[in-house]
Amino acid sequence: MKTKFVKGQMKYDGRQLRPLWAYTQHGLSGDSIVSWLGACDIKFENMVDAEDQIEQSEIRGDLMLHFIIEMFDRELFTAVALQRLFASLVQDHLNGSSKILQKTEGLRRHGDDLYWKKSKLSISIASCSAVSNQIHFAVNVVNTGTPVKTCSLGDFKVSPQAFALEIMGLFSQEYKSIQFATQKVHPL
């Protein structure tokens, strides 16, 4: 899995969650994960989660760390499972590296979302197209501009770029390990 952290800020509005976005915008063909910093403001017409559309949820924040993962030759079930694996990797890494989280009960995962106390850290969605599956996962860098009570990387004294590089590396290793595990067994 190829990885790239994009320097500079770019707003996420939901239109980035589309097939071949990493290739057409950042030159990464095939299975990839791209990360960047930017605001988030997803309009209803760009939401792919029907539950959010029905509830007319506002999804926004002044500054978030975004990840888009794209995988080919996978089913949506696999993408959702990998989305939850990604959330677990983020949870484990932050709980293990942040002294602030180590002094408390730490982050907890509910489905694909992460929480600290009663505050939400992340947003996420997995979807599919005719050619690939995509996952958008983002964590708050600051707590401003959000419609719900949030926590952020700033609360945990975590550098967003360093964190992004570490998490992309961990996920890429895990993904390659899963691929290898599917290619080393004899059929029954």
C-alpha positions in Angstrom: 0.0 0.0 0.0 1.4 3.3 -1.1 1.3 6.3 1.3 1.6 10.0 1.0 1.3 13.0 3.3 0.3 16.1 1.4 1.8 19.3 2.7 -0.3 22.4 3.0 -4.0 22.6 3.9 -6.9 21.4 1.8 -10.6 21.4 2.9 -12.4 18.1 2.9 -16.0 18.4 1.5 -16.8 14.8 0.6 -16.0 15.1 -3.1 -12.6 13.7 -2.5 -14.1 10.3 -1.6 -14.3 9.0 -5.2 -12.5 6.4 -7.2 -9.0 7.1 -8.4 -8.7 10.4 -6.4 -5.3 9.5 -5.0 -4.1 8.7 -8.6 -5.6 11.7 -10.4 -4.7 14.2 -7.6 -1.5 12.8 -6.1 0.0 10.3 -8.6 -0.6 7.2 -6.4 -2.0 4.3 -8.4 -3.3 1.2 -6.8 -4.0 0.6 -3.1 -3.1 3.8 -1.3 -3.5 6.0 1.7 -3.3 9.8 1.5 -3.3 12.1 4.4 -3.5 15.9 4.8 -4.6 18.7 7.1 -7.6 20.9 6.5 -11.0 22.0 7.5 -14.0 19.7 7.0 -17.5 20.8 5.8 -19.5 18.1 4.2 -22.6 19.3 2.4 -25.7 17.0 2.4 -25.3 16.3 -1.4 -21.8 15.0 -0.8 -22.7 12.7 2.1 -22.6 9.0 1.4 -23.9 7.8 4.8 -27.7 7.5 4.5 -28.0 7.7 8.3 -26.3 11.1 8.4 -28.6 12.2 5.5 -31.7 11.1 7.3 -30.6 12.7 10.6 -29.5 15.8 8.7 -26.2 15.6 10.6 -23.7 18.4 10.3 -20.2 17.2 9.7 -17.6 19.9 10.0 -14.6 21.1 11.9 -12.1 24.0 11.6 -9.0 21.7 11.3 -8.8 17.9 11.0 -6.2 15.4 9.9 -7.8 13.5 7.0 -7.0 10.1 5.6 -8.4 8.6 2.4 -7.7 4.9 1.8 -8.4 3.3 -1.6 -8.3 -0.4 -2.2 -9.0 -2.4 -5.4 -10.5 -5.9 -5.8 -12.2 -5.8 -2.4 -15.8 -6.1 -1.2 -17.5 -3.4 0.9 -17.5 -5.7 3.9 -13.7 -5.9 3.7 -13.5 -2.1 3.5 -15.7 -1.7 6.6 -13.5 -4.2 8.4 -10.4 -2.4 7.4 -12.0 0.9 8.4 -12.5 -0.5 11.9 -8.9 -1.9 11.9 -7.7 1.6 11.0 -9.7 3.1 13.9 -8.3 0.5 16.3 -4.7 1.3 15.1 -5.4 5.0 15.8 -6.8 4.2 19.2 -3.9 1.9 20.2 -1.3 4.3 19.0 -2.7 7.4 20.7 -3.4 5.5 23.9 0.2 4.2 23.9 1.9 7.4 22.9 0.0 10.3 24.6 0.9 10.9 28.3 -2.4 12.6 28.7 -4.4 9.6 27.5 -2.2 7.3 29.6 -3.2 9.2 32.8 -6.9 8.6 32.0 -9.1 5.8 30.8 -7.8 6.4 27.2 -9.7 6.4 24.0 -12.5 4.0 23.4 -13.8 2.8 20.0 -17.4 2.4 19.2 -17.7 0.9 15.7 -15.5 3.2 13.5 -15.6 6.2 15.8 -13.2 7.1 18.6 -14.2 8.8 21.9 -12.5 10.2 25.0 -14.7 10.6 27.9 -17.9 12.1 26.3 -16.0 13.8 23.4 -15.8 12.6 19.8 -12.3 12.4 18.2 -13.0 11.0 14.7 -15.4 10.8 11.8 -15.3 8.0 9.2 -17.1 6.4 6.3 -16.4 3.5 4.0 -18.0 3.1 0.6 -17.5 1.5 -2.8 -17.5 2.3 -6.5 -17.4 0.2 -9.6 -13.6 -0.1 -9.4 -12.6 0.3 -5.8 -13.5 0.9 -2.1 -12.7 4.1 -0.3 -12.4 5.0 3.4 -12.4 8.5 4.7 -11.2 8.8 8.3 -10.4 12.0 10.1 -9.5 13.1 13.6 -9.9 16.6 15.0 -6.7 18.6 15.3 -8.6 21.4 17.2 -12.1 21.5 18.8 -13.5 24.5 17.0 -16.1 24.6 14.3 -17.6 21.2 15.3 -21.4 20.6 15.8 -20.8 18.2 18.7 -18.5 18.0 21.7 -15.1 16.9 20.5 -11.6 16.1 21.6 -8.5 16.6 19.5 -4.9 15.8 18.8 -4.2 19.2 20.4 -5.8 18.0 23.6 -3.4 15.1 23.6 -0.3 17.1 22.6 0.2 15.1 19.4 1.8 16.5 16.3 -0.6 15.9 13.4 2.0 15.3 10.6 4.2 13.0 12.7 1.1 11.1 13.8 -0.1 10.8 10.2 3.2 9.4 9.0 3.2 6.8 11.8 -0.4 5.7 11.3 0.0 5.4 7.6 3.1 3.3 8.1 1.4 1.0 10.6 -1.7 0.6 8.4 0.4 -0.1 5.3 2.4 -2.8 7.2 -0.8 -4.3 8.5 -2.4 -4.3 5.1 0.7 -6.0 3.5 0.7 -8.6 6.3 -3.0 -9.4 5.7 -2.3 -9.7 2.0 0.6 -12.1 2.7 -1.6 -14.1 5.1 -4.1 -14.7 2.2 -1.3 -15.8 -0.2 0.6 -18.3 2.0 -2.1 -20.9 2.7 -3.0 -24.1 0.8 -6.6 -24.4 -0.2 -8.8 -26.9 1.7 
